[in-house]
Amino acid sequence: MYAWVGLAGVIAGAIMTLGGQYVTRRSELHERQKSLLLEQCALLVALSEDYRNRVWEERNAVATGVVAAWDLGAYRLAQARLRILCREAEVLNAIEVLGKAGTQLGRAWRLAPKDAEGVESAWQSHRSALKAFIAASSEVVHGPSK
């Protein structure tokens, strides 16, 4: 009789240990994915702000050729990683809108830099798209604000 009680205790202990390991592993994977998501969101914001700064420098004759030297490859890689990591429609839409706004800003600046109104409009659109992306990605990373 005592053997069965001991065996049941061993089995219960093993089940509890395996269950604990499973829960811990899932929690660690969730935290890792959340960390990767935050990293890529921050990278996309940083690259977008760097792009805006470079356009500003050229618009104000502080520097020349800095927009052409911007790292488009890193931006596209961050976009791709976010598309893979995040399935939230609002974030995916914000990524798309931000990319199009960046393209429009680049087009306005490269093709018609003397058209101050067109460049300013593209500048403001890009700023709005960046703010929308920050809001959407922040909600995914931190949860809805209260």
N, C-alpha and C positions, 0 to 999 in steps of 0.2 A: 504494500500500500504506500509506504513512504517513498518507494522508488518512483511511483507514478506521480506523486506530488512534486518530487524533485525534478522529474522530467518535464512536467508541466511548467515549473518555474524556469527551467533552462529555456524552454521554447518561448515562453512569454518574454523573458529577458532578451532573447535573440530578436524577436519581432520588434520589441521596443527600440533596440539598438539600430536595426535596419531602418525602421520608420524614422528615427531621429536623423540618421545619415541622409535619408532621402529628402526630408524637409530642409535640412541644412544645405544640401547640394542645390536644391531648387532655389532657395533663397540667395545663395551665392551667385548662381547663374543670372537671376533676375537683377541683382545689384550690378553685376558686370555689364549686362546689356544696358541698364540705365546709365551707367558711367560712360559707356561707349557712345550712347545717344547724346548725352550732355556734351561730350568732347566734340562730336561732329557738328552739333548745333553751334557751339561756341566758335569752332573753326570757320563755319560758313558766315557767321556774323562778323568775325574778325577780318576775313578776306573781303567781305562786302564793304566794311568800313574802310579798309585799306584802299579799296578801289575808289570809293567816294573821295577819300583824302587825296589820292593821286590826281583825280579829275580836278579837284579844287586847286591843287598846286599848279596844274597847267593853266587853269582858267585865270588864276591870279598871277601868272608869270613868275612863280616861285621856282619852278623846275620845268624842264622840258624832257619829253620822251619817257616819263615815268608811267604813264597809262599803258604804253606799249610794253613796258617791262613787267607789268603786273602778272602774277602767277595764275593764269587761267586754268592750267592743268590741276593745280591744288584745289581750286574752287570746284571744278567738275568732279574731282575725286570725292570731295566732301559731300557734294550733292548726291552722288551715286551711293555713297555709304548710307546717307540718311534715307534714301529711297528704299534701301534694303532693310535697314534697322527699324524704321518706323512705318506703321501701317495706318496711322491716323490720317484720315482724309483731309482734315484741316491743315495739318503740317505739310502734307504732300502738295496740296493746292498752294500753300504759301511759298514753298520751294519753287514751284513753277512760276508763280507771279513774280517772285524776286528775281529769278533768272531772266524772265522777259523784260523786267524793268531795268536790269543791268545791261541787257543787250540794247535796249532803247537809249539808255544814257550813253553808252559807248558809241552808238550810231550817231546820236545828236552831237556828241563832242567831236568825233572824228570827221563827220561829213559836213557839219555846219557850225563850227565853233564860233563864228561871228554872229550867229542867230542866238542872241542872249536869251530871248524869250523861250525858244525851243529847248535850249540846253537847261534853262531854269525849270521848265515844266518837267523834263525828263529827270532832273535832279530831285525835284519834289516827289515825283512818282516813285523813284527808287527809295527815297527816304521812307515813304509810306509803306512800301512793300517790305522794307527791312523791319519796320516797327511791327507790322502784321506777322512776319515770320517769328520775331522774338516773342510776341504774345502767344502765338500758337505753340511754338516749341516749349516755351516756359510752362504752359499748361500741361503738356504731355510729361515733361520732366518732373515738375513739382506737384501736379494735380491742379484742379480748378481753384482759382482764388476765391476767397470767401468774402 
